[in-house]
């Protein structure tokens, strides 16, 4: 069985940095690490660079010109290869609001491509995102098939959960949301709240049903100010306040330096902490592409948006429209702009999302027995090497 030894590495562990360390990979898995006396003429001397666990992206729509909603296996592979180059070794393809046929094809492809994509990120789950939004909170998504949960559409969508981790986003205020969450959470489906103008009380109820995660904190969600015009008194909290309040809820931030200011990142980190706050890219097909117009969602039938100044914006430039930067950029932003220790910034992009998805036994940290999904970062936190299952990605 072939093996690889990394020496003179600064290991990025969940709670600390371990300098001048070694790590042994054999059979695609981590076998030992720390300061063992590992000697080999073929050892890879990292010269003190950071050796991190591969990043896990829970919220990603595409990259390198491809969207996971394009309806082809090749689009999936293109996006997965794009993100692997940037250190994301595991991801959950994320859908957009679309047509019923597009939803079905997306779910089929998630099932077909579960596991390894050659030279790409591993598909470790599916994030079904769109049909159960509240239309007023749709953000930049196409105005297409928003659905009321019922036995017919839920049965068609939820069967994927028998094969792989399935995450479904639902706005708690829509009709039959409680039925959907209670019925399918009991069958292993994970539920997020997102694209919602729910009140704090509606969010509290959703936690009772089984909702455990909230999509992109601060974005496409209600807060006291948004709910204020529709009420007299007292003022009420919304999704944002409930997310920060309930310890049962994990959440995520788009730390691309464009969606959120450093103080909002610091607030999320202070309140939720690195074990309940994930970094996500929320990136669309314009990753690694030049500035210009791109379809968010299925090619030619999605919503036309624009890449400009390292973020996606609406055609008029007035609103945000998804991310265009890979997840490693979020690690840099949390560390540099928000002042989060590097070990914790990496944890929020690896072990914490792995736990949210329930795949932490396999990926998310440098531990013996886990998959050898590894990222080498230089002193500037630039990706220098990536390994998926011990195999180097070009």
C-alpha positions in Angstrom: 0.0 0.0 0.0 1.5 3.3 -1.1 2.1 6.0 1.5 3.0 9.8 1.6 4.8 11.6 4.4 4.6 15.3 4.9 7.3 16.8 7.0 8.2 20.2 8.4 4.5 21.2 8.3 2.5 23.5 10.5 -0.5 21.4 11.2 -3.8 23.3 11.5 -5.7 21.3 14.2 -9.2 22.3 15.4 -7.9 24.1 18.4 -4.3 25.0 17.7 -1.4 25.2 15.3 1.3 22.5 15.6 4.6 23.6 14.0 7.4 21.4 12.8 5.2 18.4 12.6 4.7 15.4 10.2 1.7 13.6 8.8 1.5 10.1 7.3 -1.0 9.2 4.6 -1.5 5.6 3.6 -4.3 4.1 1.5 -6.0 7.4 1.1 -6.4 8.0 4.8 -4.5 9.8 7.6 -2.6 7.2 9.6 -0.5 9.3 12.0 0.5 12.9 12.7 2.3 15.1 15.2 6.0 14.6 15.8 6.7 11.0 15.0 10.1 10.0 13.7 8.9 9.6 10.1 11.8 9.3 7.7 11.5 8.8 3.9 13.5 9.9 1.0 10.2 10.7 -0.7 8.9 12.8 2.1 7.3 16.1 1.1 9.0 18.9 3.0 6.4 21.7 3.3 9.0 24.2 4.6 6.8 25.3 7.5 3.7 25.9 5.4 0.2 25.2 6.9 -1.2 21.8 6.4 -5.0 22.0 6.8 -8.0 19.6 6.5 -9.8 20.0 3.2 -12.6 22.6 3.3 -16.2 21.6 3.4 -18.7 23.9 1.6 -22.3 23.6 2.6 -23.6 26.3 0.2 -22.2 26.4 -3.3 -24.0 26.8 -6.6 -21.2 26.4 -9.2 -17.9 27.6 -10.6 -15.7 27.9 -13.7 -18.7 28.7 -15.9 -20.9 25.8 -14.7 -23.9 25.8 -12.4 -25.1 22.7 -10.5 -28.5 23.5 -12.1 -27.3 23.2 -15.7 -28.6 19.7 -15.8 -25.5 17.8 -16.9 -22.9 15.6 -15.2 -20.2 17.6 -16.9 -21.4 20.8 -15.3 -21.2 19.1 -11.9 -17.7 17.8 -12.6 -16.6 21.3 -13.8 -17.8 23.0 -10.7 -16.3 20.3 -8.4 -12.9 20.6 -10.1 -13.0 24.3 -9.8 -13.5 24.3 -6.1 -11.0 21.4 -5.5 -8.3 23.6 -7.0 -9.1 26.1 -4.2 -8.9 23.6 -1.4 -12.6 22.7 -1.1 -12.4 18.9 -1.0 -16.0 18.2 0.1 -19.2 20.1 -0.9 -23.0 19.9 -1.1 -24.2 21.0 -4.5 -26.9 23.7 -3.9 -29.9 24.3 -6.2 -31.7 27.5 -7.0 -35.3 28.4 -7.6 -36.1 26.8 -10.9 -38.7 24.7 -12.8 -39.9 21.3 -11.6 -38.0 19.4 -14.2 -34.8 21.3 -13.2 -35.3 20.3 -9.5 -35.7 16.7 -10.4 -32.7 16.6 -12.7 -30.5 18.3 -10.0 -31.5 15.7 -7.4 -30.8 12.9 -9.8 -27.4 14.2 -10.5 -26.6 14.6 -6.9 -27.4 10.9 -6.4 -25.5 9.8 -9.5 -22.3 11.7 -8.6 -22.2 11.1 -4.9 -18.7 10.4 -3.8 -15.6 11.1 -5.7 -15.4 13.3 -8.8 -12.1 12.6 -10.4 -9.7 15.6 -9.7 -12.6 17.4 -8.0 -14.3 18.0 -4.7 -16.2 15.0 -3.3 -20.0 15.3 -3.3 -20.9 14.5 0.3 -24.5 15.6 0.3 -27.2 17.6 -1.4 -28.5 21.0 -0.5 -32.1 21.4 -1.9 -32.6 25.1 -2.0 -35.4 27.0 -3.7 -38.9 25.5 -4.0 -39.8 26.2 -0.3 -38.7 29.8 -0.1 -41.0 32.7 0.8 -41.3 34.5 -2.5 -40.9 38.0 -1.0 -37.5 36.8 0.3 -36.3 35.2 -2.9 -33.3 37.5 -3.3 -31.6 37.1 -6.6 -33.2 33.8 -7.4 -35.3 33.3 -10.5 -39.1 33.9 -10.0 -40.1 30.4 -11.0 -41.6 27.4 -9.2 -42.1 28.2 -5.6 -44.0 25.3 -4.1 -46.3 24.6 -1.1 -45.0 21.4 0.5 -47.4 18.5 0.0 -47.2 14.7 -0.2 -46.7 14.6 -3.9 -43.8 17.1 -4.3 -42.1 16.1 -1.0 -42.2 12.4 -1.9 -40.5 13.2 -5.2 -37.8 15.3 -3.6 -37.0 13.6 -0.3 -36.3 10.1 -1.6 -32.7 11.1 -2.1 -32.2 11.1 1.7 -32.1 7.3 1.5 -28.8 7.5 -0.4 -26.9 10.5 1.0 -27.2 13.4 3.4 -30.0 15.7 2.2 -30.4 19.3 3.4 -33.6 21.1 2.6 -34.2 24.9 3.1 -37.7 26.0 4.1 -39.2 29.3 5.1 -41.0 28.6 8.3 -43.9 31.0 7.5 -45.0 29.2 4.3 -48.1 27.0 4.3 -47.4 23.3 5.4 -43.8 24.1 6.5 -44.5 22.4 9.9 -45.9 19.3 8.2 -42.8 19.1 5.9 -40.2 19.4 8.7 -41.9 17.2 11.2 -42.6 14.4 8.6 -39.2 14.3 7.0 -36.8 15.3 9.9 -38.0 12.1 11.5 -36.7 10.3 8.3 -33.2 11.8 8.5 -33.6 14.9 6.3 -31.8 18.0 7.7 -33.8 21.2 7.6 -32.5 24.8 7.3 -34.4 28.0 7.6 -33.7 30.5 4.8 -35.0 33.0 2.4 -37.6 33.9 5.0 -39.4 36.8 6.5 -40.5 34.8 9.5 -41.0 36.4 12.9 -39.0 35.3 16.0 -42.0 33.4 17.2 -42.3 31.5 13.9 -38.6 30.7 14.1 -39.0 29.4 17.7 -41.7 27.1 16.5 -39.5 25.9 13.6 -36.8 25.0 16.1 -39.4 22.9 17.9 -40.3 21.1 14.6 -36.7 20.2 13.9 -35.0 23.1 12.0 -31.4 23.2 13.1 -29.5 25.5 10.7 -30.0 28.9 9.1 -28.7 29.9 5.7 -26.3 32.8 5.1 -26.8 34.9 8.3 -27.9 38.5 7.6 -28.9 37.8 4.0 -32.4 37.3 2.6 -33.9 37.2 6.1 -36.2 39.2 8.3 -35.0 41.3 11.3 -36.6 43.9 13.5 -36.3 46.7 11.0 -37.8 44.7 8.1 -40.8 43.6 10.2 -41.3 47.0 11.7 -43.5 48.6 8.9 -46.1 45.9 9.2 -46.8 46.3 12.9 -47.7 48.8 15.5 -46.1 47.7 18.7 -44.3 46.0 20.3 -41.5 45.6 17.8 -40.6 42.0 17.0 -37.5 40.1 16.2 -37.1 38.1 13.0 -35.0 35.3 11.6 -31.7 37.2 12.3 -32.4 37.7 16.0 -33.7 34.2 16.4 -30.6 32.8 14.8 -28.3 34.6 17.2 -30.5 33.7 20.2 -31.2 30.0 19.9 -28.2 27.7 20.8 -29.9 24.9 18.9 -29.3 26.7 15.6 -26.1 26.6 13.7 -25.6 29.1 10.9 -23.2 30.3 8.2 -21.7 33.5 6.8 -20.5 34.5 3.4 -17.1 35.9 4.4 -16.1 37.1 0.9 -15.4 40.7 2.1 -18.3 42.0 0.0 -21.5 40.6 1.5 -20.7 41.4 5.1 -18.6 44.0 6.9 -15.9 42.9 9.4 -18.1 44.0 12.4 -21.0 41.7 11.3 -18.5 38.8 11.0 -17.2 39.6 14.4 -20.7 39.7 15.9 -21.6 36.3 14.4 -18.4 34.8 15.6 -18.8 36.3 19.1 -22.4 35.1 19.5 -22.4 31.7 17.8 -18.7 30.7 18.2 -16.6 28.5 15.9 -18.6 25.4 16.7 -21.9 26.8 15.5 -20.8 29.1 12.7 -19.7 27.9 9.3 -18.1 29.6 6.4 -19.7 29.1 3.0 -18.9 30.5 -0.4 -22.4 30.8 -1.8 -20.5 31.0 -5.0 -22.1 30.7 -8.5 -20.7 30.0 -11.9 -18.5 33.1 -12.1 -15.8 31.7 -9.8 -12.5 31.9 -11.8 -14.3 33.7 -14.6 -13.8 37.4 -15.8 -16.2 40.2 -14.9 -19.4 40.1 -16.9 -22.9 38.7 -17.0 -23.8 35.1 -16.0 -26.9 33.1 -15.4 -27.6 32.3 -11.7 -29.3 28.9 -11.9 -29.9 26.9 -15.1 -28.0 28.3 -18.1 -30.3 30.5 -20.3 -33.3 30.1 -18.0 -31.8 31.3 -14.7 -31.6 34.8 -13.4 -29.1 37.1 -15.2 -26.6 38.6 -12.8 -23.2 40.3 -13.1 -19.8 39.6 -11.7 -18.1 42.9 -10.6 -15.5 43.8 -7.9 -15.2 40.2 -6.7 -18.9 39.6 -6.0 -22.1 38.9 -7.8 -24.6 41.8 -8.2 -27.9 42.4 -9.9 -27.7 43.8 -13.4 -28.3 47.3 -12.1 -25.6 46.9 -9.5 -28.0 47.8 -6.7 -28.1 44.4 -5.0 -26.0 41.4 -4.1 -26.4 38.3 -6.2 -24.4 35.3 -4.8 -20.7 35.0 -4.3 -17.9 34.5 -6.9 -15.0 33.7 -4.5 -14.0 30.2 -3.3 -14.2 29.2 0.3 -10.5 29.7 1.1 -11.1 33.4 0.6 -13.6 33.3 3.4 -10.9 31.7 5.7 -8.6 34.6 4.8 -11.3 37.2 5.5 -12.3 35.8 8.8 -8.7 35.6 10.0 -7.5 38.9 8.6 -10.5 41.2 8.7 -12.5 39.8 11.6 -9.4 38.8 13.7 -10.4 35.1 14.2 -7.5 32.8 15.1 -6.4 30.8 12.1 -7.2 27.4 13.7 -10.7 28.6 14.3 -11.2 30.2 10.9 -10.1 26.9 9.3 -12.4 24.9 11.7 -15.4 27.0 10.5 -14.6 25.9 7.0 -13.9 22.2 7.7 -14.9 20.5 11.0 -17.9 22.6 11.9 -19.7 22.2 8.5 -18.8 18.5 8.5 -20.6 18.2 11.8 -23.6 20.2 10.6 -23.8 17.7 7.7 -23.1 14.7 9.8 -20.0 13.6 7.9 -17.4 14.5 10.6 -16.3 10.8 11.1 -14.8 10.9 7.6 -13.7 14.5 6.9 -13.2 17.9 8.5 -10.0 17.6 10.6 -6.6 16.1 10.7 -7.3 12.9 12.6 -6.0 9.3 12.2 -8.5 7.3 10.2 -10.1 10.2 8.4 -9.8 10.7 4.7 -6.6 12.3 3.6 -8.3 15.4 2.2 -5.6 18.0 2.7 -4.8 21.6 1.8 -1.4 23.3 1.9 -1.5 27.0 2.5 1.5 29.3 2.4 2.2 32.2 4.8 -0.2 34.4 2.8 -3.0 31.7 3.1 -2.8 31.0 -0.6 -3.5 27.4 -1.8 -0.3 25.7 -2.8 -1.3 22.0 -2.8 -4.6 20.1 -2.6 -5.1 16.4 -1.9 -8.4 14.5 -2.1 -8.2 11.0 -0.6 -4.4 11.3 -0.6 -4.3 12.0 -4.4 -2.9 15.4 -5.4 -5.2 17.7 -7.4 -3.6 19.6 -10.2 
